[in-house]
């Protein structure tokens, strides 16, 4: 069995798998399921520190992103796309599909968004209906400061749509304090449930913008308004994937009971980054390091695919490459959710050390040893 150490999907705990195997009722007709669904949504809201209504959507995390754009965008709307990563840039595709006009604000792909520089831009450029932003852009691992960026956008009346799929439950997030109008998450990242579900929290301002549209929302499945009154009407716009939601609830309960979840992500991420640099490798980023994924430059003269293939076939560990401008240039270790434990990360770093030495890259020390040393030092 291959150990999954990718930046999503992640490993899944046994109790989550078991919950997905429980005999189910008919989610459309059983009124008790509406209460279960609502309670699960409220638990998500509590964990995200928001009073905004939360919805679980039947579709991988990208459905939440497209739904936000589909529900807000009208033909001709100008939308600010904060672009410092592949997924940040990718929001423009959804905006264009629904007739909007994406306006790129592009920053360095190796750094977090410079908030002071963005503030200067917005002073003279702020005629946008909403702005899109990625919390953690997984291909590079960059973490953007949503707690400063979103309130800045709100100063100009710009609604905010945040992709937190790869940060949610691995990075602290107070949705209400950050002034996020629509935040999107996915089941398969730090929450460590199987892929297949999106989670969104939606503000009153976002709902008002949807209700005041001059044109209908050009989608049914990606129409957030279709979910808004599900509980009052006891009606879902489609049959909810009840087994997946049972598994999601178990994963949420795991997170609720993990009082050190954010500290653990931070400690392990710091120790991984230190092991990489002390060991003689280079990180892709210069600033804005996420605690859920570490992105490492492939050394000159070594083939990225060779690293990934040997790790998987000889050591039964799967990590990831990347794509777009980073294709074949970096490798990515996911230390989020169930992956974020000392034993599995140490095993991965030890195997990576062996692979790189087989490929004749001169590491200074075993990456696992540096990692464990740093963890011990951080406790002193």
N, C-alpha and C positions, 0 to 999 in steps of 0.2 A: 504494500500500500504506500503510495507516494504521500509524503507529508507536505501539506499545502502551506507555504510561507509567502504567498503572493499578496499584493496590496488589494485584496478582494477579488473573488470570493475568499473567505477565510475558513479556518477550521470551525466545525460546528459541534457543540457540546452534546453529550448523549441525551440529556433531558429535553433538548430542543428537537432532536430526531424523534424521540419517543412521543412528544406532544403532537407531532405531525402525523403520527400513526393512529391516534385515538379515533374511534368511530364518530362520525359527524352526523349532524342534523341537516335540515334544509335551511340554508342561511337566508333565503328569501321569505320563508313562511314562518319560521320559528321566532317568535317575538323575544324569547330569551337571548337569542344571538344578537339582536340589536343592542341589548344592554351590555353583552360581553364586548361587542365591537366598540361601543361608546366608552366603556371602562378602560379598554386597551388604549384607545385614543387619548383619554384623559391621563393615563400613565405616561404616555409619550410626552404630552404637554408638561407634566410635572417634571420629568427628567430634563426637558429642554427649557424649563423655567419660563413658560409662556401661558398666558390666559387665553390666547387665541385658539379657536377651534382647530383640531387636528383631524386629518383623514388618512386612512390607509387605502392605497390604490393598488389594483391588481395589475402589476407590471413592474419590471426591473426599474431601478432608480432613475433611469433616463425618462421614464414616463412622467415623473414629477416635474422634471425640468421642462419638458415639452408642454405639459399641462399649464404650467405657470405662464409660459409665453403665449400659448393658444388662448388662454382665458383673458389675458390683459391686452394683447396686441390687436389693434385695428389697422386696416390699410392706411398707410401714410404716417403712422406713429413713428416718431424718432425715439430710438432706444439706445441708451449708452451701454456699450459692451466693454467692461473692464477686462482687458486682455493682457495677462502676464503668464499665460500657459495655454496648452492645447485645448483643455476643456473650457477655459475662459473664452477663448476665441470661438469655440464651437457653438456658444449660445447664439451667435449670429445666424446660424442655419435655421434654428427654430423661428427666430424673429422674421426672417425673410419668407419662410414658408407661409406665414400667416399675414403677409403683406406689410410688415413693418420695415422701417429703414434703420438698419444697425449702424451706429456710429462708434468706431473703435477708439478706445483710449488705450494705447499700447504702452506697456512698461516692460522692463527687463524680464526675460524668462528665467533668469538665475537669481532673482531677488523678489521679496515681497513687494507689493505695491507701495510706493512712496506716498504716504498720506499728505505730506506737505506739498509735494508737487501736484497731486491731484486737486488739492484745495485751490491752488493757483489757477489750474485749468478751469475748475467749476465756477470760479468768480466771474468769468466772461463767457462760459459755455455751460448753460444749465437748462436749456429748453428741451427736456426729455420727459417722456411719460413715466418711464421706469428705467432702472439700471440693473444689469446682471453682474454677478460677482461669484467667483468660486472661492470657497473657504479654504479647502485644500485641493490643489490641482494635482491629481494623482500621478500623471506622467512625469512630473518633475519633483513632486513632493513639497512644493512651495505652499506655505500657510500665510493667508492674508488676514490682516487685522480687521475683522468685520465689526468689532466693537468701536472702532474709530471711523471706518469708512462709511458704514450705513447711517450713523447719525449725521455725518457730513452731507451725505446725499439728501437726507431729510430736511436739512436747512433750506434747500432749494425746492422743496415739494416734490422731490423725485422718489417714487416708490422703489423698493429694493427687493430683488429676487436673488436668493443666495443658494448656491449648490453646496450643501454641506455633506454630501454623500460619503466622502472619504474622511471627514473630520468628526462627524456626529458620533458621540459616545466615546471618542478617543481624545477629543480636545474639549475643554470646558466651553459651554455655549449657553449664554443667557439671552434668549431670543428677544424678549421684551426690552431688556436694557439696551440691546444692540439696535433696536428699531428696525427689525427685519420684517418686511411685509409678507413675503412668502419664503419659507425655508424648506428645502427639499432634502430628504435623506433616503437611504436604501437599506434593505435588510441584510445585504451580504458583506458589509464592510465591518466596522468596529462592533456592530451589534451582534455579528456572528450567527446569523440565521442564513438559510440558503437563499440564493437570488430569487427574485420574483415579486417583491413588494416595494412600493414607494411609500414614503411618509411625508406629508406636507402639513405645515401649520400656516394659517392664512389670517391676516389682520383684517379689521373692519374696513380700513382704507382700501385694501386690495379688493374686498368684496364690493365696496361702493364703486370702484372703477369698473368692475365687471358689470354691475347692474346698470351703470350709466352709459354703456356702450351705445353707439349709434348703429352698429351693425351686429348681427348675431355672431356668437362664437362659432368659428368654422370647424368645429369638431364635436363629436358626441362623447367618445371615450376619454378625450383629454379636456373635457369641459368641467372645471371645478364646481361651477354652479349646480351641476347635476347632483353633486354630493351634499350640498349645503344643508338641505332639510330632510336628510334620510331618516333621522330619529323621530321627528315630529310626524312624518308621513309613513313611517315604518315601510320604507321602500328604498331599495338600492337600484342604481341605474344599470347594474349588471350583477350577476351572481358572484358574491364575494368568495374568494378562494379560502374556504374556512379552515382547511388543514394547514395552509401556510400561515394563517393568522394565529392558530393555536401555537404553532412553532415560534412565531414572532413574540407572542405573549410570554412564552417560557424564556426566550432570550432577553426580553425586557426585564423580567423578574431577576434574571442573573445579573444584569447591570444594576438594578435597584439595590441588590444585596452587596455589591462590590464597592465598599466605601473608599477604597484606595485606587479606584480605576484610573483616575487622571494622573495621580502621582506615579503609579506603576508605568503608565505609558511614557511619562516624561523621563523617569529614571532609565528605563530600558532604551529609549530613543537616544538619550544623551550618551549612554555607554556604547551603543552601536556606532554612533557617529565618531566618537573618540577612538574606538577600535579601528575604524576604517582609516582615519587620518594617521594615527600613530603607526599602523601597520604598513603604511606606504602607498595607500590608494588615495584617490581624490574624490571628494563629494562633488556632485553636479552643481549644487546651489552655493551661493555666496551668503545669502541671508534668508530668513523666513523659513526655518526648518520645521517641518511637521513632526509631530510625535507619533504618527501612524505609519509612515513609510520613509525609508532611507533610499536615496537614489545615488548610485555610485558610477563614476565614469569608468568605462572599459579601458584598461591600459592600452597604450599604443602597441600595435603589433599582435594583439590578441583578438580573436573573433568572438563577438558577443554570443553567437549561437553555440559555440563550443563550450562556453561556461555553462550555459543553461542546459545543454544536452547532457554533459557529463554529470552535473549535479543531479539531474533527474534519473538518468539511467544507471549510474554507479552508486549514488548515495541516496536515491529515492527521496529527494527534496526538490520541490518546485518553487522557484522564484520567477520573477518576470523581467522581460526586457521592457522597451517602451516603444513609442511610435511617433509619427510626424517628424518634427525636426530632431527628435532624440532617438529615432530608429537606429538600432545597432550601435548606439553610442553609450548607452547606460544599462545597468542592471538595477532591479528594484527589489528590496526586501520589505515585505509587509509585516510590521510588528504592531498590529492592531487587533483589538478584541481577543479572541481565543488564541491568536498567534502571539500575543504579548505576554509571554512567560519566559522565564530565564532559561529553562531547559531546552525549549525548542529553538530559541534564538541562538543559544550557545552551540547547539548541534548544527545549525545552519552555518554559523560563522566558521566552525571547525571544518565542515565540508568545503566551504568556499576557499578556505586556506589550502586545503589539499588539492583542489581543482586548479587553483592559480599556480601552485608550485609544479603541478604536472604540466602546465602550459608554460613553464619556465619564467614566471614572473617572480622577482625576488622580494617577497614580503619580509619585513624586518622581524616579525614575530607572528605566532599563531594568533589570528584575530579573536578566537574564542578566549584565549588567555588574557588578552588585553581587555576584552569585554568584561570578564568576570572580575578582574582586578579593579576596574573602574566602578563596578557595582559595589564592591567591598569598600572602596575608598569613599563612595558617596554616603555610606552608612556611618562612617567614622566622624 
